[in-house]
């Protein structure tokens, strides 16, 4: 029993040492910074172009509504495009003409999609 405890203590010390060495190695490979050589090589926090299928527009007020994307890009313009709404896992689409079933929970996922859980 005493040998098992000593062996476990030794294993924990080795694991701690390996962790410290590993973390020190990670810091050395990034130069102790965020890994970017200069601000010019740092990626932008803003999109620089619209996604495929989206269109460039002048302002947010021109964005599509009801199941659509709307996002700014770096040059000050905006992008918009349709998106297909879907119900989250564990729920199902409820046709617009049907009421929420008894003992179920219904919610609007988007302007054009109602979802139902249970019932």
C-alpha positions as CSV (number, residue, x, y, z in Angstrom):
1,X,0.0,0.0,0.0
2,X,2.8,2.4,0.9
3,X,4.6,1.7,-2.4
4,X,1.4,2.4,-4.3
5,X,1.1,5.8,-2.6
6,X,4.7,6.7,-3.3
7,X,4.3,5.6,-6.9
8,X,1.2,7.8,-7.3
9,X,3.1,10.8,-5.8
10,X,6.0,10.3,-8.2
11,X,3.5,10.0,-11.1
12,X,1.9,13.3,-10.1
13,X,5.2,15.1,-9.8
14,X,6.3,13.8,-13.3
15,X,2.9,14.9,-14.7
16,X,3.3,18.4,-13.2
17,X,6.8,18.7,-14.5
18,X,5.7,17.7,-18.0
19,X,2.9,20.2,-17.9
20,X,5.2,23.0,-16.9
21,X,7.7,22.1,-19.6
22,X,4.9,21.9,-22.2
23,X,3.4,25.3,-21.3
24,X,6.9,26.9,-21.4
25,X,7.4,25.4,-24.8
26,X,4.1,26.8,-26.1
27,X,5.1,30.3,-24.9
28,X,8.5,30.0,-26.6
29,X,7.0,29.1,-29.9
30,X,4.8,32.2,-29.9
31,X,7.5,34.5,-28.7
32,X,5.6,35.1,-25.5
33,X,3.0,37.1,-27.4
34,X,-0.1,36.4,-29.4
35,X,1.8,34.7,-32.2
36,X,1.6,37.5,-34.8
37,X,4.8,39.0,-36.0
38,X,3.3,42.5,-36.4
39,X,0.0,44.3,-36.4
40,X,-0.1,44.1,-40.2
41,X,-0.2,40.3,-40.1
42,X,-3.0,40.3,-37.4
43,X,-6.3,39.3,-38.9
44,X,-9.0,41.9,-39.0
45,X,-11.9,41.7,-36.5
46,X,-14.2,42.8,-39.4
47,X,-15.4,41.1,-42.5
48,X,-13.8,42.5,-45.6
49,X,-16.3,41.2,-48.2
50,X,-19.7,39.7,-48.4
51,X,-20.1,35.9,-48.2
52,X,-20.9,34.1,-51.4
53,X,-24.6,34.5,-52.2
54,X,-24.9,37.7,-50.2
55,X,-25.1,41.2,-51.7
56,X,-23.4,44.4,-50.8
57,X,-25.7,47.3,-49.7
58,X,-25.1,50.9,-48.6
59,X,-26.7,50.8,-45.2
60,X,-28.2,48.6,-42.5
61,X,-31.7,50.0,-43.3
62,X,-31.5,48.2,-46.7
63,X,-31.0,44.7,-45.2
64,X,-33.4,41.9,-46.0
65,X,-35.8,40.9,-43.2
66,X,-37.4,37.6,-42.2
67,X,-34.7,34.9,-42.2
68,X,-31.9,37.0,-43.6
69,X,-28.4,37.9,-42.6
70,X,-27.3,41.5,-42.2
71,X,-23.7,42.4,-41.3
72,X,-21.2,45.3,-41.7
73,X,-18.0,45.0,-43.6
74,X,-14.7,47.0,-43.1
75,X,-15.3,49.5,-45.8
76,X,-18.5,50.8,-44.0
77,X,-21.0,49.1,-46.3
78,X,-23.3,46.2,-45.3
79,X,-24.0,42.8,-46.6
80,X,-27.4,41.0,-46.7
81,X,-28.7,37.7,-47.9
82,X,-31.4,35.1,-47.3
83,X,-30.9,32.4,-44.7
84,X,-32.9,29.2,-44.3
85,X,-34.4,29.0,-40.9
86,X,-34.6,25.7,-39.1
87,X,-35.8,24.4,-35.8
88,X,-33.3,23.6,-33.1
89,X,-32.5,19.9,-32.3
90,X,-35.3,18.4,-30.3
91,X,-38.0,20.4,-31.9
92,X,-39.9,20.2,-35.2
93,X,-41.4,22.7,-37.6
94,X,-45.1,23.5,-37.0
95,X,-47.0,24.5,-40.2
96,X,-48.3,28.1,-39.9
97,X,-51.9,27.0,-40.3
98,X,-51.9,24.7,-37.3
99,X,-52.3,25.8,-33.7
100,X,-49.9,24.7,-31.0
101,X,-50.8,21.1,-29.9
102,X,-52.0,20.5,-26.3
103,X,-49.2,19.7,-23.9
104,X,-46.6,21.0,-26.3
105,X,-44.5,24.1,-26.2
106,X,-44.4,26.2,-29.4
107,X,-42.1,29.2,-30.2
108,X,-41.3,31.4,-33.1
109,X,-37.8,30.5,-34.4
110,X,-38.0,33.3,-37.0
111,X,-40.7,35.5,-38.6
112,X,-41.6,32.6,-40.9
113,X,-41.0,29.5,-38.8
114,X,-42.8,28.2,-35.8
115,X,-41.3,25.2,-33.9
116,X,-42.9,22.7,-31.5
117,X,-41.5,20.7,-28.7
118,X,-43.4,17.7,-27.3
119,X,-47.1,17.2,-27.6
